[in-house]
């Protein structure tokens, strides 16, 4: 299969979770024998922070603007499938271009489904509009559960399917290194995540001055009052993630408000940490218990008192079995290889009606 992907970024993981998601998925998809080209809008923010420039699993190309897509019209037309990602600059115009010229399956890959749907309901069509959704043969969603039927009914998608994020276990192995932190968090600043971070990490840090905490990620405002025992790391490239997680006794998963409301929206950090064998402390949302068994494969917490109690009684002997169980679950169901197989089956399913239509028309 020839697949063309127009995504936010493959080259830079700076300030976004799209790059690591695409890297793991496309590497695994290529391993199944497929040919891939990734088209990335050449944006200054990512150009200045590229950490992948020559992937060995796909062809990475850049376009400067919408007019620049004309250079790739033939590749888009001749591909078996073309996939447009969420948050692509001028995404509505990009979607129309793809739908006008792609002769294969046209798919939308929403790595931000609850955020996307909330924007649509507000009339914010930054990268997707209701008018272009029916033109995609397939709507691939980071969110599963009832949201899939909502996309089909409310926005007339021909087929909405869950394609959760995943992890490349080779890139996220457990490392036998000393524990530096009792609780860590890795994520870009977001206003709607900050109250949970305050509740489940910053407040426990205040109550446990003898314990060590860390928050890694960019864009945090300068007026945040970090306790003295909370270390800050401005940016941590993906290559440093396994060591970061493995140096943590526990790590925190914080979910955006729209994703909590929708449920069934696991973040890529959840799978990456679990793949490293590190036990995850998470906020609660519908569908989480279908991915990890609470109390055995993940720890759920609502307030600072629960985190404090966990850290006061927890040590490596207590934490290790939880992390090991989480890793086993990820290896069994949530690797990039699993997602690549799902993507292949979804694209094949979406292609069948189009092939039938062409045969009928030709006859």
Steps between C-alpha positions, in 0.01 A plus 500: 500500500614852423403738781540878501466674837452874547557553871588774745858383541720196469829688520454674835365376834532850650177600673281235341411133536434446130857430394559207735160357409569517127853366539391187685198433278671559166810302592278203585287554188812500282612177667186340356634570151333829417648807331447832683554868426447762770427858393566759770424872485834678537430705812771704681409361843568141395778584256703645787449193722526199271619178658426269203600601149557174310272223625588159358137384488349771280576785264474836680429806286397860575268750333506874562133585451180383333639582157795279586271199524464515122850351478364186666169472316611195303615310809171581673298392196685174451514390865288211619416709806553859611472593867464858629575558867346735752652844565648516151534871410214610275367149545159564342661616175743207517208261548322641195817468294538136599133421440515667158805308383532171691374200305567261786362504854488845662527483879510749783715405800385690805766494769296757696144371462329654809672833437402483133135429576483779759646741244246392239211558739634852567521572129882497516615341175874547549598173332172315436146602408171308494483542123815296429438212742259308272760527222741279695438129447635433847521699825772352721461615857723510807176465696289187498173417674178694428693780325534286187126474448467871576742584218302284259158634601576866569759562228401232246832318490466183289716307748647609835748257653718513811871513436649564841852621549763236564864445583804354329628261772848502348516877551354484853672215687531471878841621617677379811603837638475663846177674595543878506139601555208370702247645254555644154288663234578546131280729293471839333321765706125519446266725701238228538756246623666733746237468781550122500877540501463736796277251681691178430863614492564854621289476817644156591846652451413773750381243751802275449804731496733202544381335181621579147278606211556613141296662224639484145352692209494843335275807513436513876433859614765672703262581785444140612618458860698177479593348837873468559485121467347515149766491231420660163618375160403736218508249215573130491543346154353153442842337525509608864155372593592142601770622741262762638227248568736233627647747751150554643347291776157606368401723212186710462249496215289817467212510254360808327150605603342428160651152502372427850153606389513272194670205671685225313787740423835356611803722452818377337690575824285243678616220271859621485540506878336161536728355231795611714356299790427811707175506701266779395291716732206635301191714528172319426300480179252265340664217309833504684417179687457325163863578418665440840368326810484755787702397804692235308623668181439866582438721807204741492499813714249779554682725744835582660430289808491181294828585329663584833382169649627312196845656517525454877432128478648440158852383428662314212378163627142633509516686169681242286214246467259771389745621237569145381129427465447822305786414267354155435165656409663745258704229328186290461273766352642849455820491298550682172491161328146448628393843375664448160300182455182684594580783259559253219166329561311831523648625173419172328144517631459857374646410160251223424197722432710729280629205298145371460381842383778521243427153367131580474572828325746336264242233415 
